[in-house]
Amino acid sequence: MSRYQILVFPENCTGCMRCMLSCSRQYFKIFNPAISRICVQLSGIDCAITFTDECNHCGICADGCFFGALSKQVEEKTK
Amino acid sequence: MKTLGGFAGKILYVDLTQKTIKTGALDPDMAKKFVGGLGLTIKLAYDRIKPGTDPLSPDNPVVIGAGPLVGTDIPSSSRVYAVTKFPASGTIGWCGAGGVTFGCMFKNAGYDHLIIEGQSDKPVYLKIIDHKVELCDAGELWGKGILDTCETLKMSDGRQGGVISIGQAGENRVTFSMAYVDGIATLGRGGFGAVLGAKKLKAIFVKGSQGIDVADQERYESLKNELLQTIQGYRYLKEWQSLGMLKSFPAVPVETYEKIKKRRIACVSCPLGCKDVVEIKDGRFKGLVARSSSAINLFTPLAYGFTDYREAVKLIATLDEYGLDMFEFFGVMNFAAALFKNGVIPEKENIPEIAMDSLESMEIWAGKIAGREGIGRILADGFAGMLDTYKKDAEDYAPALVKGMHPYTGPDSALPWDLFGTMELGQIMDFRGPHVGSGGSPTYFAKRPLDVFPRHLKRMGVPDPAIARILPDPGAPEDEQNLKIGSLLKYSHRWFSILGSLGICARAQVNRFYNAELCAALYEAVTGIGTDIDQLRLRADRVWTLYKMANVREGVGRNAESIPERWVRHPGFKNYVSEKPVTREEIEQMITDYYMEQGWDTATGIPKAETLKKLGLEDH
């Protein structure tokens, strides 16, 4: 599985939570923002995008982002 | 136990009088029959609203629901709907909003629908965290505005939750007050805020961690990827993401918008994002942050004579904080100004003098209405209240009204669209009264060439014989060519029922990516309920006809579909194709065409027995 450096651009985030849905579905086979490994907290102007310790940098969150708030760069390859 | 994919599987029942909370299983057969979301919300409301109920009484239930696609990552599937009896129109109506995060959180808490009955004896808010549901004291929140309330609750339990809240206008039962979803999406033109306020329900906070599953993972993935390809290939996608609704409706120059744009906001899973956070950068309101369900709303006062966009933004921010519907507010203020000018209301009450282009005047009057202060207590009851108070003296000065409300488009209305399409006819044909909603019809856009209509109508699932009825006869002379707007509206309502019942946003800019066959396939893949396009069309017709039946019980037939005189007086609406003035007879014919297409009696507007039988609604 590829691992990536996830680049975060909170200024582009719209709070659509698609990254959280993609992550939870990838790892838990269910859409559930509460258990995703990425967390978006958006309140008006302020936006915080954080990752839990379990995040393995797979980049599926960036794949699902419509607005350029997340992108991924190749970090390393594992078998 | 979950029996269906997509659905959370439970209904939450809250009785504010008895202070009881219980849950019940969603009936899978009923879900199948009424699709979900909007459709099931209508069904649950139909079963509970007793004919003749006072909208602001404890007996008026509120049903809220989110469709089976809500909570998945199907693009733009986050809609939340509510059905209740509305105080402004006196009819049973739906209201809907981009669910922002509320819909997704509600589904994740384990519920598809929420049924609120009774009336609390003191202000409360409903707190839903998965199976832990409680009515909490809202004494500290009562008197607060929309955003203030939303921000107090949104982060109150760790990760953010979804919030529906009312402002001071809802608390004081202003008949044109709304509720707001996550402080930004409006819910309920026609007085939904007042209905919640009468119940002393300040807000609903929800957060969940149950998860939403889909029945057929492989097919779901395939359909979603196909849809994503379409969206990502849309040539205006980037422009849309950057400008939002301003792309369709350039209320201010792009440079002005770019100057104040702070953040685009999207409902869960939406690729476009039509909502906005802006910040005023200079002048006396420097630093003011405003949110809106669309930036163009923030500039609406420019249509009423404001010249400084910063003042326009400030006024709309104030109206939003009170929870006031801006269209009705401006209509009521114009009406009140005419009544003062002509001595119907004593001039001594005109303090400050109503000036439609003055921020100071408008803000003070908004406060008087939201707080029911002075003459504001009469204005707070909207056109119906004002006409009831001042009776015949006032009638001559009233604007065009539909079901007692101010149309948002048409002569003397806020939006300058003058071509008479389905959205315009829909203002009088939807039982809830006028509201901004397209249903996805191609006439949403002005002067769209007729040769593109067949493609759009096919996408909406209109059968070929109906397309032939709607479109002009190709052999007819050019000056006799006409669109059957009434017939088209039936299919627009059906398309809206499909989208709303699944949970997909009906905005024209979003639903362009969908078609009826795709909706049937998505519904089947998500829920596991076998559904082809014909079955989905039948169920959607069942939904809209049941909506009609709920209003037939209230005495709403063809008699209620009255055409404002102002619409057919020069300069009034124009025919969509010929652009000649529309006549009363033309609109009456459109109403007849609509009833015929629906299988409703053309004289009374009541669904025929054979139609009810075909739709499996014989018992209703």
Interface residues (C-beta under 8 A of the other chain):
Chain A: E11 C13 T14 G15 C16 M17 R18 L21 S22 S24 R25 F28 K29 I30 F31 N32 P33 A34 I35 C39 Q41 L42 S43 G44 I45 C47 G64 F66 F67
Chain B: G71 T72 D73 V100 T101 C104 M105 N108 E151 K154 M155 R159 Q160 K207 G208 S209 Q210 G211 I212 D213 V214 Q217 Q241 K262 R263 R264 I265 A266 C267 V268 S269 C270 P271 G273 V277 E279 V289 R291
